[in-house]
Amino acid sequence: MNIEKIKIIILTYCCQALNITMKYLKYTGGIKMNEKYCQSCGMPMGNTDELYGTNADGKKNSDYCIYCFENGKFKDDVTMNEMIEFCVPHMAEAHPEITEEKARQMMKEFFPHLKRWKKD
């Protein structure tokens, strides 16, 4: 399996997780402060460190998931808009009731609040 195929698989997984997160936010009215979300892709990371990425020293990083962050670096050098554009068709396919434009709009509202994309 080549590196591009692996990247697509990883980003697809993150987009599916984001899709679940966005549905959760819709029904709960917002991010719950005690919930851990990947600060790159928005994936819920649960109550254990199993899905945490790793720092350069090998220790777990609670800000980012294993699909986005490894050995102290992001696995893919993408912009927020590139991540969104990659995820849009996957979300629209998984949820026919959501148009690509609506999926894009939801992500453009959600992603800027994540640490990786937040402007200081």
Sequence and secondary structure as in RCSB ss.txt:
>XXXX:A:sequence
MNIEKIKIIILTYCCQALNITMKYLKYTGGIKMNEKYCQSCGMPMGNTDELYGTNADGKKNSDYCIYCFENGKFK
DDVTMNEMIEFCVPHMAEAHPEITEEKARQMMKEFFPHLKRWKKD
>XXXX:A:secstr
  HHHHHHHHHHHHHHHHHHHHHHHHHHTS  TTS B TTT  B TTSSTTEEE TTS EEEEEETTTEETTEES
S   HHHHHHHHHHHHHHH TTS HHHHHHHHHHHGGGSTTT   
